[in-house]
């Protein structure tokens, strides 16, 4: 077993790529007659376990941040959240969920059924009613989430549209006089820290709402630390586990019926407007953005203020 064993030095868990039957056959060649089931019980006694691949290595990162930089950014985000909480100003966590095909296709997970739900054997886009682009907004202060289901592409314009729609509903109700808003986002995707369109569209939102918007990005490779991932998206995935997403109505229903014992409430809205990719912002328009970069990692932390564009 020595050269076929891997493990976690922190927890002591071990795993091997050999099957229990192969191990039983190897033992038989050494004169030890034992069944594959017994081998499995012995492996568990030695803290071996069946393991799957873990997607923990971020792709496409040429220069990942050093651990000390990641830790410093995490601490800075924590301080910003505390500062907004003390003054009662809103803080939201935003991100895009995995793009879904709308139709009778296999959906991951399991559900209690008398028989398995029959679905198509291939996920051909031509067989789909359309696509569901899910952009989520999670309020870290009142444990409420909103999912906006788009039908085209996940673009910065779509992301800011979702934030705008969320504010129109939640802002006047919960924070009628808030002078500022904190947004926690990943470094990539439609709310990328490098996206000109993201910042330009946020400037328009600042001008519309007349508030200051502070954005703090989680370091590359740290998306799972974003609160929306484990507090909202994970719960939605559990709610529709094993169920084909056959229509937009069914997707919306699964989202709206997602609840937790801690009181999570989720709303859903459908946005049928088509958003095209490839939008460009000129240098002239970029100069119109009233942006103040923070002293700590200015590319990850910045505030956009209202201006006369």
N, C-alpha and C positions, 0 to 999 in steps of 0.2 A: 504493500500500500504506500510505501514511503514516497515513491516518485509519481504517484497518481493522486496525491492529496493536496488540496488547497484549503485555506481557512482564513478566518477573521481573527487577527491578533487581539482585538479588543474584547470580543465576546467569547472566544474560544471555540466557536462553531467551525466544523470542518466539512469538506465535501470531496467527492471523488467522481471521476467520469466513468468508472467501471460499474456495470450492472450487478445486482445481487446474484444473478444466475452465473455470470462469468466468475465472480468471486467464489461461489460454491464449487464450480468446476475446477478452479485452481486449487482449492483446498482438497478436493477429491484426489487430484494428482499427487498430493502430499500425504494421502492416506487418511484424511479427515473427512468423513462422510457427514454432510450437513445439507439441509435444504436451503433454497433461496430465501424463504420466509424467515428462517432462523438467522441467516446472515443479516437480513434487514433489521431484526431486533437487536442483534449484537452491535451493528453500526450505530443505531440510535443510542445504545448504552455507552458508546464511545464518543457521543456528541456529533456524529455525522448526521447530515440532513440533505434531503433533496432540495436543490437550489436551481433557480432560473437566472438567466442573464439579467444584470441590473444596468439600466440606462442612467449612468451617473457621470459619464464623460461627455462634456459639451462638445459638439462638432463645430468646425469652422472657426475656432478661436486660435489665431496665430500667436498672440502674446497674452496668455491668460494672466490676470492680476495675481500678484504675490499674496500668499496667505495673510500677511500682515495688513496689506491694503484692503483685502476683503473684510477682515475683522474690523478695520477702522471704519469702513463704509457701513457695515452692519450697526456699529455703535452710533454712528452719526444719524442713521435713519431712526434708530431707537430714540435718540434725543429729540429729533424733529417731531416724532409722533407724540412724545410726552409734552412737548411745548404746545402743540396744537390742541391736545386734550385738555391742558390746563386752562386755556383761554376759551374752550368750547367751540373752536373752529373745526370745520369738517375735514376728515382725512379719509381718502378712499384708496383701495388697492385695485388696479386694473390689469387686464390681460386678455388675450384671445385663447379660446379653447380649440381643441382639434377640429378641423373642418370635417363635417359629416355629409355623407351622401344621403339624400332623402329618398327612401324607397324600401322595399322588402329585402334588405340586406342583413347579413349577420352582424350582430352587435356583441361586443365582448362582455364577459360576465355570465353569471348564472342566476336563474330565478326558479321559484317553486312552481312547477307545472306537472300535469299528469303525463303530458307528452311534449317533446321538444317542438318549438315553434318552427315550422318549415319556412326556409328563406331561399333566395336565389343562390346557386352554387358559385357564381362569379359576381364580383362587384364592378360591373360595367357602368360607367357614367351615362351611357346612352339609355340605360334602363331606369335611370333615376328621375324623379320628379324635378329635382334640382339639387342645389347644395345648401347647406346650412353653415353660415359663418357666425360663430358665437363669440361675441365680445362681452366680457363680464365686468361689472363694477360692484365692488364689495365695500360697504361702509364698516370700517373697523371699530367704530364707536357704538353703533346700535345693532350690529349683527344682522344687517339686511343686505340682500344682494339683488341685483338686476342683471338680466341677461338680454342682450339685444341680438336678435337672429337676423343676420343679413342673408341676401340671396345671390351675392356676386363675389366680391373680393374683400379681403381684410387689408384695408389701406389706412394710412394716417387720417385721411378725410373721414372715413367711416368711424374710426376710433373716436375722434373728437366729436363727431355727430352723436355718438352714443353717450358721451360724457355730457354733452349739451342737453340731450333729452332727459338724462337722469337728473340734472340740476333743475330743470324746469319743473319736475315733479317733486323732488325731495328738498331742494333748496329753500323755497318759500315756506315749506311746512316745518322743517327742522332747524334751518339756519337763516332766518329772514334778514338778519343784519350782519352776516358774516363778511368780514373784509378780505378773507383769504381762504384758499383751498389747498390742501396737500394731496398730491397724487404720487402713489408708490407704483412703480412700473419696472418691467424688465428692461434690459439694455437693447434688446432686439425686437424684431417684429414691427407691427404698425406703430408702436409707441417707442421706437428706437431712439436712443440718446443721440444718434448721429443724423436722424432724419430731419431735413429742412422742412418738409411738409408738416410734420408733427408740430414743430415749434411755430410755424407760420399760422397753422390752423388754431393752435392754442392762443396765439395773440388775438385772433379774431374773437375767440371766446372770452378772453379777458376784457376786451373792449365792449362786448355785448353785455356781460354781467357786471362790469366795473368792479372786478375783484382782482387781487393778486393771486397767481397760481404758482405754487412751488412744486417742482418735480424732483423726486429722488429716485434714481435708478439702482436696482440691485446689480451687483457686479456680474460680468459674463460668467455663465456656468452656475449661477445661484438662483435660477428661476423658481426652484422648489421652495425657497424661503419666502417668496411673495405670499402674503396671507391668503389671497384669493385662491391659490392653488389647492391648499388643504382644507380651507374653511368653506369654500363654495363649490369649486369644480369637482372635487372629490365626492362631495355629497350628491351632486347631480348625476355623476357617473354611476354611483351606487343605486340611485333611484330608477334609472332606466337600464340597469345591467341585464343582459340577456334578452332585451326586447328590441325588435327591429323598429327603426325610426321611419315609419312608412309615410308620414305626412308632416307638414309643418305644424298642423294642429296638434298632432300627438307629441311632437317635440316640445311645443309650448306647454302642453298639459303636464308632461313630466317635469319640466323646469318649475312650474308654478306649484306643484305638489311636493316639492323637495322641502323637507323639514328636518330638524334635529331636536334632541332633548334640550339643547341649550337655547332654543328659541329662534333659530334661523328662519327667516322668511325670505322668499325669493319671488320676484316679479319677472315677467317676460314680455317682450314687445317684438313685433315683426317689422323689419325695415326692408321694403322691396325696391328701394332706389338702387340703381346700378352704379357701382363705383369702379372706375377704370384705373388700372395700374399705370405707373410711369409718370405721374404728375411731377413737374419740375418747378422749383422756386428759384428765381433769378437772384443774383447778388444784390441788385437794387432793392428787391423786396425783402431780402434778409436784413438789410440795414434798417428797415422800418420796425423790426422787432425790438421791443424794449425788454431786453433780457439782462438779468444780473446774475453772473456766475458766482457761486459760493467759494469761499476760501478752501474748503475741503473738497477735493476732487471736483473741480468746476465743470468737467464734462459730464459728470453724473448727477450733480446737484446744481440747480439753477432756479431762478424765480422770474416769471414773465409778468410784467406790469401793464396796466391799461395805458394805451397811447392813442394818439390821433393819427391813424393810418389813412 
